[in-house]
Amino acid sequence: MKKQISTEAILLLEDGTVFKGKSLGRIGTSGGELCFNTGMTGYQEIFTDPSYYGQMVVTTVSHVGNYGVQHQEVESDKIQISGLVCKDFSSHFSRQTAEGSLQDYFEQAGVVGICEIDTRALVRHIRDKGAMNAIVSSETTDMDELRKKLAEVPSMAGLELSSKVSTPEIYHFKPEEVKYRVAVLDLGVKQNSLKNLVARGCEVKVFPYNTPFEEMEQWNPDGYFISNGPGDPAATTVAVNSVKQMLEKQKPLFGICMGHQMLAQANGIATYKMHNGHRGLNHPVKNLRTGRSEITSQNHGFVVDAEQLQNHPEVEVTHINLNDNTIEGIRMKSKPAFSVQYHPESSPGPHDSEYLFDDFIELLEQSKIK
């Protein structure tokens, strides 16, 4: 890829729709599933969220890059999105604590994107037609070549991606005072999830997505945390098998996002691809156990099948989405295991859901007393 110069860029959608704008990031060509995020802030956390691997993000907020970037706001060790589509992209930033511009950040990471297009029209289009693959290029205007490259972009349905983002080696964090030991199955974990556990006295050991259950159990953890991650949950079979074995141990288990889907799959409940998915930090969810509603941070394109949950003997629904009534949380009736579809680590997003980490700690404490 060449270094950025002011140039034209093209966005080609799978259904043949074309948008023309200006380039951002590096000069090049990149493809992925096109989806939109409705958050008004937190772009660096979004770009580094492993759950976005293989996806090109459309931001609905007007300005992106205006507050720059800083290291403490990353959720992983690199940018995970395959490209960015936005309205106004700012190479300049005004935050005094910023360590650099988003343009330089993208150039260093080799990220390709397009700006100065009508993102309102684009979002309306994919909201009606559904999430679809797309390709953006700032190095060629040859439509035949772009169509050929777009055809090579794999469909998200049936795609296993946790192997692309999971840690290759075990690592761990330890608080000053260790109260519990939590084994984390890394399907694409965000750093703020680990920080939430450590802040509550948990020593966490993070294991690769395909670690045999016996190896995790040798560490003798008090409980298990199943992380978020990208791709089709139905294709992430190795993690489903691990979760099944975890449940047999009767130890506390907490899953979020992909981890939520793994808990469902482990109980024989299917998942399916949504028309658009939920991505943003303003999604209303109702806790059916307390009757309270919360505003949540979300990033998922697959969801648990509600019909298969209706009469399930072992699993009950705990949370629903107030926009479309999809399943947002489940718990097991006879085992200390629960999960939510959204991101309670709140990075980015409101802090309404951080209580779920406290619920997990309560399960760990009860398990220790027994």
N, C-alpha and C positions, 0 to 999 in steps of 0.2 A: 504493500500500500504506500501511496505517496503522501507527503505532508499536506495538510489542509491549505487550500487557497480558495478564494471566493469563486464558487462554480455552481452550475445548475445541477439539480438532482431530480430523479424520477422515482416515484413509488408506484409499483405495479401490484395490484391485488389479484388473487386467484380467479376471481370472476371476470377479469379483464378491465376493471376500473383503473384509471390512471390519474395520479395527482403529480403536478410539477411544482417544484419549489427550489430552495437553496440547500446546499450541503452543510452539514455540521460534522464535527469529529474528524475522522480520517477520510481521505478520498479512497473509495473502494465500492464493493458490492456485498450486500449481506441479505440473508433471508431468514424467515422464521414465521411462527404463528403470530398474526397481528391481533392485539387485544388492547383495550383501553383501561386506564386507571383514573379514577375520579378524585384522587387525593389532591389537596391544594398545596401541600408541602411535603417534605421528606423525600425528595427525588433521589438523593444519594443512597438512602436506605433501600429504595425500590430497585435502583440499578444494580445493587450488590446482593439482592435477595436471591439465593440459589433457586427458589421456586420459579423464577422467571427464566431459567436457562432454556434456550431454544425459542424464546418469544421476543417479538418486536413490540415495544410498548408505545402506545399513543397516550400522551398526557393531555388531560382535558383542561388543566390550568393554563392560562394564557402565557405566562413567562416561566421559562426554565433556565437555570444557571445564574439567576440574579444574586444568590447568596453564596456562590462558590462551593468549594468542597473542603472537608477536613477529615483527617484520618479516623477520628473517633466516631464518625457517623457511618462507617461501613458495617455491613452485616456478614461479609465474607472477605476472602483475601483478593478478590478481583471483581470486575464488573461482569455480571452474569447475563444481561440482556443481549440479544443478537443485533439490536438496533433501536434507535429512538426516532419517534415522529412527534413533532411539536409545532406550535404556532410561532412563538417568539423565542429564539434562543439567544441568550446573552453570553458573550465572551468576557464581559466585564462583571465584576461583583462588588457589592458594597459592604459585606459583613467584615468587620475588622479582624475577627478570629479565623477567617477562612485562610487556608493554606495554598490555594491556587484556584484557577478558573476551571469550569466544567469542560471547556474546550480543550485545555491542555490535558486534563484528566482523560478525556476520550481519545485524544491523539496518542497518548502514551499507552493506552489499552487497546488501540486499534479498532475503536468502535465507529461504525458508519451510521449516519443518520440524515434526516431531512427536516427542514423547518420552512417557515413562511408558506404553509399551506392552510387551507380551511379545515382545521381539525374538527370544528363543529359539524361540518358536512360529512367528514370522514367517520366520525363517531356515530352519527345518525345512520349512516350506510351500514356499518358493521353491526350496529345494534339491531337493525332490521334483518340483515342477511346472516348474521352470526359471525363468530370469530373464524378467520380464514387465514391461510398462508399468504404471505406477501414478500416482495423483494424490493430493496431500495438500492439505488446505484447513483454514484456521483462520478463514475469513470466511463460510463458508456450510455448512449441513448439508443442503441440498437435494440429495438423491441423484440425481434426474433431471438436474439441472444439472451435477453432478460427472461423471456417466456421459457426458454430451454433451461435456464438456471433455476427458475421458480419451480418448474416441474420436478426438480431434483430435491426440493425441500420436503422432508418427510412429514406425514400427517402426525399430529399429536396423539390421535387415537391409536392405542396399541404400542405407544413408544415408551420404553423404559429409559429414564434419564437419571435416576439416582446415582448410578454408577459413574456418571460424568461429573458430579458435584460433591460426592461424599469424600471424606478424608481418606487418603491412602494409608495413613498410619494412625494408631491410637495416640490420643493425647488427653491430658486432664488438667483440671483446675481444682484448687483446694482453698477453702476459706481458712481464716485463722482458727476458728473453732468449728470442728467438723461434728455435725449432728447426725447426718445421714449420708449414705453413699448411693448415688444414682448413676446407673449405666444409661448412656444416651446412644440410641441407634441413629446414626447420622444418615438421613436420606436427603439432606440439604439443609442442615441446621443453620439457624441464624444466631449470631453471637449474643444478641440480647436475650435469647432464651436461656443460654448458659449463664449469663450474668444474673438473671432472675433466680435461678436455682442456687447459685453460689451465694447470693445475697441473703438467702434464707438458710444458710448453714449446710448446704449440700456440697460434698466433694463429688465432682462429676468426672467420669471417664467416658470419653467420646470414642465410639467404635465405628469402623467402616460399615457400610450398608450391608455387606455380605458376610459379616463376622458370624461364625457358628455360635449358636446359642450357648453351647457348653463352654466356649471361651469367655463369653461375657459373664456367665454364672460363676466361673472360677474366681472372679474378683469378689464374689459374695456381696452383690449390691443389695441395698434395702428396697430398691424399687427401680422401675424402668421408665424412661422418657423416650417417646417415639416422635421424631422431629417432622417438620414440614419438608417438602421437596417437590421437584418438578416431574412432569410426565404423567402417564396413564397409570393409576393405581392398580388396575387389573393386570398390568404387565410387570408389576414389582413383586413377583411371587416369592422371591427369596426372603423378603421382609415379612410377608404374610406368614410364612412358615415359622419365622423367629417369634413373631407375636403369639402364635398359637402355643408355642413352648413356654413363653413367658407366662401366659395365662394359667398354664397348668401348675406353675409354682405358687400361685395365689399371692404374689407380691404386688404391691401397688403399681399401677401402670397409668401413665398420662400421655395421651397422644394429641398432637395438634396438626391440622391441615392434612398432609399426606398421612401422618400418624393416625389421625382420626379415620381415614379411609382404610388404613391397614387393620385397625381394630374391627371395623365393620366386615372387611373381607375375611378376617380370621374367624368371624362368627357366621360365615356363609351368606353375608349380605352384599349384594352387588353394588357397583358404582357405575355411573354413566357420564358421558361428556355432555356438558351444558351448552345451550345455544350461545351464550356469551361468557358465562362465569361471573364471579364477583371479584372485583379488584378496586381497592380504594380504602379509605379510612373513615367512611361515614355510613357504614351498613348497619341498620337497626336489627338487633337480635333480641328475642324474648327468652328469658330463663323460665322454663315452665315449672320449675321446682319452687322458685321464689316469687314468681309473678312479675319480676322486675325486668325492665328493658335496658339494653346497653348499646352504645355505639361502638362498632368494632372495626378493626383493621383486617382486610381480607385480601387473599390472592389465590384463587383456585378456579380451575376450569372444569373440574369433575365434582360430582356430588353423590352422596349415598342414596340408594333407592328407598324412598319413603314407603312404598307399598310393601316391600319385603320386611319392613320394620314393624308394621301394624300389629301383627300377631306373633312376633318373635318371642319365644319363651324365656330367653336369657337377656335380651337387650331392650332398653326403653329409651325413648327420646327425651332429652333434657332441654334442648334449645332449638328454636326455629327462626328462620329469617322472616322478618316482618314485611319484606317487599314481595317475596314470592313463595313463602311457606316451605322452602326447602329445609332439609335437615341440617342443623348447625351444631348439634351436640348429642351425644349418647352416653349411656352408662350401662354397665352390666349389673344384673340384679343379684347375682350370687358370688361375684368376684370384685375385688377392689380396683376396678378399671374404669376409666372414663376418658372421653375425648371431645374436642371441639373442632369444627371446620375452619375457624378463623385463627387469627394470630394474637393471642393474649399478651405476648411480650411487648406489644404496642410500639413497634418500631418500623415505620412511623405509625402514628395514630393516637387516639385517645386512650386513657388508662382505665377505662371502665371494667376491663376484663382481667386485670392483674390478679384479682381474687382467686382465679383458677389455680395459680401457683400455690396460694395458701391452702386451697382445698387439697391439693396434692400432698403438701406438707402434713396436713392433718391425717391423711391416709397413712403416710409413712410413720407418724407418731403412733397411731392406733395399732399399726402392724407391729411396732416395736414392743408396745405394751403387752400384746398377746404373746 
